[in-house]
Amino acid sequence: MEKNVEAMVEILEQELEGAFEVKDRKSLHRYVVLLTENVVKKENYEKKQAEIRSDIRALTEVIKQGFERMDERFGEVNVHLTDISTKMFHFMVWSFGFSVTQAGVIIGVLKSL
């Protein structure tokens, strides 16, 4: 990469020397170096941005899978709670019937005394 930057500096210096009247070669060199450094920094920035986007996509997929697993788990819990609710209702009906039967027996015994 360093060789690419040096080659770019050299080419830009030559092109600018040919296009403009150069009064100070050192100033021209500093300008070209700053310009090429900014180009390299921009390339590095774009690479890092692409890596960050890739990481975000991966995290998004992991989060999505986690939510899908949670949906499945909540569905299982819902089925379990529905089952418990049904059993409790049947127990309450049985309990009420048993209590009414006991009350009828007690009333029958008391009336016979």
C-alpha positions as CSV (number, residue, x, y, z in Angstrom):
1,M,0.0,0.0,0.0
2,E,2.9,2.3,0.8
3,K,4.3,1.8,-2.8
4,N,0.9,2.7,-4.2
5,V,0.8,5.9,-2.2
6,E,4.3,6.8,-3.3
7,A,3.4,6.1,-6.9
8,M,0.3,8.2,-6.6
9,V,2.2,11.1,-5.1
10,E,4.8,11.0,-7.9
11,I,2.1,10.8,-10.7
12,L,0.1,13.7,-9.2
13,E,3.2,15.8,-8.8
14,Q,4.1,15.2,-12.4
15,E,0.6,16.0,-13.6
16,L,0.3,19.2,-11.5
17,E,3.8,20.3,-12.6
18,G,2.7,19.9,-16.2
19,A,-0.6,21.6,-15.8
20,F,0.4,24.6,-13.6
21,E,3.4,26.9,-13.2
22,V,5.1,25.6,-10.0
23,K,6.7,28.2,-7.8
24,D,7.6,26.0,-4.8
25,R,8.2,22.3,-5.4
26,K,8.2,21.5,-1.6
27,S,4.7,23.1,-1.3
28,L,3.5,21.1,-4.2
29,H,4.9,17.9,-2.7
30,R,3.2,18.6,0.7
31,Y,-0.1,19.3,-1.1
32,V,0.1,16.1,-3.0
33,V,1.1,14.1,0.1
34,L,-1.9,15.5,2.0
35,L,-4.2,14.8,-0.8
36,T,-3.1,11.2,-1.2
37,E,-3.2,10.6,2.6
38,N,-6.8,11.8,2.6
39,V,-7.6,9.4,-0.2
40,V,-6.0,6.5,1.7
41,K,-7.8,7.5,4.9
42,K,-11.1,7.5,3.0
43,E,-10.4,4.0,1.6
44,N,-9.6,2.8,5.1
45,Y,-12.7,4.5,6.4
46,E,-14.9,2.8,3.8
47,K,-13.3,-0.6,4.6
48,K,-14.1,-0.1,8.3
49,Q,-17.6,1.0,7.5
50,A,-18.1,-2.1,5.4
51,E,-16.9,-4.3,8.3
52,I,-19.2,-2.5,10.7
53,R,-22.1,-3.0,8.4
54,S,-21.3,-6.7,8.1
55,D,-21.0,-7.0,11.9
56,I,-24.4,-5.2,12.3
57,R,-26.0,-7.6,9.8
58,A,-24.6,-10.6,11.7
59,L,-25.9,-9.2,15.0
60,T,-29.2,-8.5,13.5
61,E,-29.5,-12.1,12.3
62,V,-28.5,-13.4,15.8
63,I,-31.1,-11.2,17.4
64,K,-33.7,-12.3,14.9
65,Q,-33.0,-16.0,15.6
66,G,-33.2,-15.3,19.4
67,F,-36.6,-13.7,19.0
68,E,-37.8,-16.7,16.9
69,R,-36.6,-19.1,19.7
70,M,-38.4,-16.9,22.3
71,D,-41.6,-17.0,20.2
72,E,-41.4,-20.8,20.2
73,R,-40.8,-20.9,23.9
74,F,-43.7,-18.6,24.6
75,G,-45.9,-20.8,22.5
76,E,-44.8,-23.9,24.6
77,V,-45.5,-22.0,27.8
78,N,-48.9,-20.9,26.5
79,V,-49.8,-24.5,25.7
80,H,-48.7,-25.6,29.2
81,L,-50.7,-22.8,30.9
82,T,-53.8,-23.6,28.9
83,D,-53.4,-27.3,30.0
84,I,-53.1,-26.2,33.6
85,S,-56.1,-23.9,33.3
86,T,-58.2,-26.7,31.9
87,K,-57.2,-29.1,34.7
88,M,-58.0,-26.5,37.3
89,F,-61.4,-25.9,35.8
90,H,-62.1,-29.6,35.8
91,F,-61.0,-29.9,39.4
92,M,-63.2,-26.9,40.4
93,V,-66.2,-28.5,38.7
94,W,-65.5,-31.9,40.5
95,S,-64.9,-30.1,43.8
96,F,-68.2,-28.2,43.5
97,G,-70.1,-31.4,42.6
98,F,-68.4,-33.3,45.5
99,S,-69.3,-30.4,47.9
100,V,-73.0,-30.4,46.7
101,T,-73.1,-34.2,47.1
102,Q,-71.7,-34.0,50.6
103,A,-74.2,-31.3,51.5
104,G,-77.1,-33.4,50.2
105,V,-75.9,-36.4,52.2
106,I,-75.6,-34.3,55.4
107,I,-79.0,-32.7,54.9
108,G,-80.5,-36.2,54.3
109,V,-78.9,-37.6,57.4
110,L,-80.0,-34.6,59.5
111,K,-83.6,-34.9,58.2
112,S,-83.7,-38.6,59.1
113,L,-82.8,-37.9,62.7
